[in-house]
Amino acid sequence: MAKPVLYGADYSVYVRIARMALEEKGVDYELVPVDVFAAEGIPGWYFEHHPFGRIPAFEHDGFRLFEASAIARYIDEAFDGPPLQPKDPRGRARMNQIIGMLDAYGYRAMVWDVAVERLEKTEPDERLIADGLSQAETILRVLTSLKVPGPWLLGDRVTLADLHAAPIIAYFVKVSEGRDLLARFADIRDWHARVVERPSFARTEKLG
């Protein structure tokens, strides 16, 4: 079978989620660069892969997907390698709950409202950052309550929940406010220290 193709940019949190899943499964893949923020706009051909022009998109032997969580689940189920989803229904439900929470409440607040606003704006909106930090505090508090004993969010094995959370929190802690807030939640702080040591995290680090 042809190796899978992932479309997107190496700076993207959601592209990194899919890349980490591929790395954890030991899958050889091709990353086709798509910069949705390019001055010339999104390439016209890309809308055949993602009708909404977002990243990532994915293709494997003619089968196309978009949305990172769907891509990550497909990667886990279609390829050999260590399983990335719990076997029991409650474990899978908890995994999906964490992923859904991060998508709905965490990503915008932690990445855009805090990190991007602080790093990339000449005159950051301090009120937006403060609101983002308040939401991030709730996310970290809930993650702490949902984390089960063990090194990873759901216990002794890395799951898609870890791979979803890692790039979002990694972006959040690019700024001092993010690092300071994470330090207040020891369980998630220690989890983060472990996850950044994984080869899948290192191999998907944006260079330059």
C-alpha positions as CSV (number, residue, x, y, z in Angstrom):
1,M,0.0,0.0,0.0
2,A,1.1,3.5,-0.7
3,K,2.2,5.5,2.4
4,P,-0.3,7.9,3.7
5,V,-0.2,11.6,2.9
6,L,-0.9,14.3,5.5
7,Y,-1.6,17.8,4.2
8,G,-0.8,20.8,6.4
9,A,1.8,23.0,8.0
10,D,4.3,22.0,10.6
11,Y,3.3,25.0,12.8
12,S,-0.2,23.7,13.2
13,V,-1.3,22.2,16.5
14,Y,-3.9,20.0,14.7
15,V,-1.4,18.8,12.1
16,R,0.9,17.9,14.9
17,I,-1.7,15.8,16.6
18,A,-2.1,13.7,13.4
19,R,1.7,13.5,13.0
20,M,2.2,12.3,16.6
21,A,-0.3,9.5,16.0
22,L,1.6,8.5,12.8
23,E,4.9,8.5,14.7
24,E,3.5,6.6,17.7
25,K,2.3,3.9,15.3
26,G,5.6,3.9,13.4
27,V,4.0,4.8,10.1
28,D,6.0,6.2,7.3
29,Y,4.1,9.2,5.8
30,E,4.5,12.2,3.6
31,L,3.7,15.7,4.9
32,V,2.6,17.9,2.0
33,P,3.0,21.6,3.0
34,V,-0.2,23.6,3.0
35,D,-0.1,27.1,4.5
36,V,-3.6,28.4,5.1
37,F,-2.2,31.8,6.1
38,A,-0.1,32.3,3.0
39,A,-0.4,35.7,1.4
40,E,-1.6,34.2,-1.9
41,G,-4.4,32.4,-0.1
42,I,-5.3,28.7,0.2
43,P,-4.4,26.7,-3.0
44,G,-7.4,26.0,-5.1
45,W,-6.6,22.3,-5.4
46,Y,-6.6,21.9,-1.6
47,F,-10.4,22.3,-1.4
48,E,-10.7,18.9,-3.0
49,H,-9.1,17.5,0.2
50,H,-10.8,19.8,2.8
51,P,-13.9,21.7,1.6
52,F,-13.5,24.2,4.4
53,G,-9.9,25.0,3.7
54,R,-8.6,24.0,7.1
55,I,-5.7,21.7,8.1
56,P,-5.0,18.9,8.3
57,A,-6.4,16.7,5.6
58,F,-5.3,13.1,5.0
59,E,-5.2,10.5,2.2
60,H,-4.4,6.8,2.3
61,D,-4.9,4.5,-0.7
62,G,-7.5,6.9,-2.2
63,F,-9.4,7.2,1.1
64,R,-9.6,10.9,2.2
65,L,-10.3,12.4,5.6
66,F,-10.3,15.7,7.3
67,E,-10.6,16.7,11.0
68,A,-7.7,15.7,13.2
69,S,-9.6,13.5,15.6
70,A,-11.1,11.4,12.8
71,I,-7.7,11.2,11.2
72,A,-6.0,10.1,14.4
73,R,-8.6,7.4,15.1
74,Y,-8.2,6.1,11.6
75,I,-4.4,6.0,12.0
76,D,-4.8,4.0,15.2
77,E,-7.2,1.5,13.7
78,A,-5.8,1.1,10.2
79,F,-2.1,0.6,11.0
80,D,-0.1,-1.9,13.1
81,G,1.6,-0.6,16.2
82,P,0.7,0.0,19.8
83,P,-3.0,0.7,20.4
84,L,-3.8,4.4,21.1
85,Q,-7.4,3.9,22.3
86,P,-8.6,2.2,25.5
87,K,-10.3,-1.1,25.0
88,D,-13.1,-0.6,27.5
89,P,-16.1,1.6,26.7
90,R,-15.6,3.9,29.7
91,G,-12.0,4.5,28.9
92,R,-12.8,5.4,25.3
93,A,-15.6,7.6,26.4
94,R,-13.2,9.4,28.8
95,M,-10.7,9.8,26.0
96,N,-13.3,11.3,23.7
97,Q,-14.5,13.6,26.4
98,I,-11.0,15.0,26.9
99,I,-10.5,15.4,23.2
100,G,-13.9,17.1,22.8
101,M,-13.2,19.4,25.8
102,L,-9.9,20.5,24.4
103,D,-11.4,21.2,21.0
104,A,-14.4,23.1,22.3
105,Y,-12.9,25.0,25.2
106,G,-9.1,24.7,25.3
107,Y,-7.7,25.3,21.8
108,R,-9.0,28.7,21.1
109,A,-8.3,30.0,24.7
110,M,-4.9,28.5,25.2
111,V,-3.4,28.8,21.7
112,W,-5.0,31.9,20.1
113,D,-6.2,34.0,23.0
114,V,-3.1,33.6,25.1
115,A,-0.1,32.3,23.1
116,V,-0.7,33.8,19.7
117,E,-2.0,37.0,21.1
118,R,1.1,37.4,23.3
119,L,3.7,36.2,20.8
120,E,2.5,37.7,17.5
121,K,0.6,40.9,18.3
122,T,2.5,44.2,18.5
123,E,-0.1,45.5,20.9
124,P,-1.6,42.4,22.6
125,D,-5.2,42.5,23.8
126,E,-4.6,42.1,27.6
127,R,-8.3,41.5,28.3
128,L,-8.4,38.7,25.7
129,I,-5.3,37.2,27.3
130,A,-6.8,37.4,30.8
131,D,-10.0,35.8,29.6
132,G,-8.0,33.0,27.8
133,L,-6.0,32.4,31.0
134,S,-9.2,32.1,33.0
135,Q,-10.5,29.5,30.6
136,A,-7.2,27.7,30.5
137,E,-7.3,27.5,34.3
138,T,-10.6,25.7,34.1
139,I,-9.2,23.3,31.4
140,L,-6.2,22.4,33.6
141,R,-8.4,21.9,36.6
142,V,-10.7,19.6,34.8
143,L,-7.9,17.7,33.2
144,T,-6.5,17.2,36.7
145,S,-9.8,15.8,37.8
146,L,-10.1,13.5,34.8
147,K,-6.6,12.2,34.9
148,V,-6.3,8.6,36.3
149,P,-3.3,7.3,38.2
150,G,-0.4,6.5,36.0
151,P,2.1,8.4,33.8
152,W,-0.4,9.3,31.1
153,L,-3.8,11.0,31.1
154,L,-5.7,7.6,31.1
155,G,-3.2,5.5,33.0
156,D,-0.3,3.3,31.9
157,R,-0.6,3.7,28.1
158,V,-0.4,6.7,25.9
159,T,-3.7,7.3,24.1
160,L,-5.1,9.8,21.6
161,A,-6.1,12.0,24.6
162,D,-2.4,12.5,25.3
163,L,-1.6,13.2,21.7
164,H,-4.4,15.7,21.4
165,A,-3.5,17.6,24.6
166,A,0.3,17.6,24.1
167,P,0.5,20.1,21.1
168,I,-2.1,22.4,22.6
169,I,-0.4,22.7,25.9
170,A,3.0,22.9,24.3
171,Y,1.9,26.0,22.4
172,F,0.3,27.4,25.5
173,V,3.6,27.2,27.5
174,K,5.5,29.1,24.9
175,V,4.5,32.2,26.9
176,S,5.4,32.9,30.6
177,E,1.7,33.1,31.6
178,G,1.1,29.6,30.3
179,R,4.2,28.2,32.1
180,D,3.2,29.9,35.3
181,L,-0.3,28.6,35.2
182,L,0.7,25.0,34.3
183,A,3.1,25.0,37.2
184,R,0.1,25.3,39.6
185,F,-1.3,22.0,38.4
186,A,1.4,19.4,39.4
187,D,-0.2,16.4,37.9
188,I,-0.5,18.0,34.4
189,R,2.8,19.7,34.8
190,D,4.5,16.4,35.4
191,W,2.5,14.7,32.6
192,H,3.7,17.5,30.2
193,A,7.3,16.9,31.2
194,R,6.9,13.2,30.3
195,V,5.1,13.7,27.1
196,V,7.6,16.2,25.7
197,E,10.3,13.5,26.1
198,R,8.6,11.1,23.8
199,P,10.2,10.6,20.4
200,S,6.9,11.3,18.7
201,F,6.9,14.8,20.2
202,A,10.5,15.5,19.3
203,R,10.1,14.3,15.7
204,T,7.2,16.7,15.2
205,E,8.8,19.8,16.7
206,K,8.6,22.7,14.2
207,L,12.2,23.6,13.1
208,G,13.0,27.3,12.6
